[in-house]
Amino acid sequence: MSMAPELEQLDKLLSAGQLPKDAAQMGARLLQRINSPVRVAIFGLPQSGKSSLLNFLAGEQLVPDNVSIPTIELLWGEKESMALTLQDGTTQNSDTIALAKAADHNPGFVTIKMPAPILKSISFMEVVSDGSVDDLTASLDWATRRTDLALWCTREFSTIEQNLWSRVPDTIKGHSFLVLTNADSMSPDGIQSDKVSELQSIAANEF
């Protein structure tokens, strides 16, 4: 894929060393960011449907049911691979993707690479916490610094969730979506439409 003329010109200036040091460093970071996949982060409380959404976006049952996993980053790779960052900071690498077995090692972070075409332009990260407000807050603050587009999975977007979401920078809120994950299980007697209407009102201001 060819670059836009402005980016081609910036690339030529950087290659020729014709920019001052500070401008060159900023230009290199800008060019690297623009040419990198869009980073999509999936947020939400435990059991809010994050893994199901990740599986849907990945196009396969990547995360097994009833498996306790940490935060997962899904990236493009020529071949399938998995890297586990363990609690002591060491890394274990594998040329197969087996999250059920990976959970036995109690990793703190998992990086998965797959040759799925969508991952050339978009990367995904499911942000996992232990469910406590402190851990949810820390995970949210950490991940929003590493994302371009946010998806918040919810069953009701409770007050706790709204308070957490209020921490998110407006730059991220402007590129975010509220994902109602249990709509098909709601009662058909009007409760569903009432809840959807309520969330639409909230989403109009917050997402």
Salt bridges, closest charged atoms under 4 A:
ASP141 OD2 - ARG167 NH2 2.50
ASP148 OD2 - ARG33 NH2 2.86
ASP148 OD1 - ARG39 NH2 3.03
GLU198 OE1 - LYS195 NZ 3.59
GLU206 OE1 - LYS173 NZ 2.99
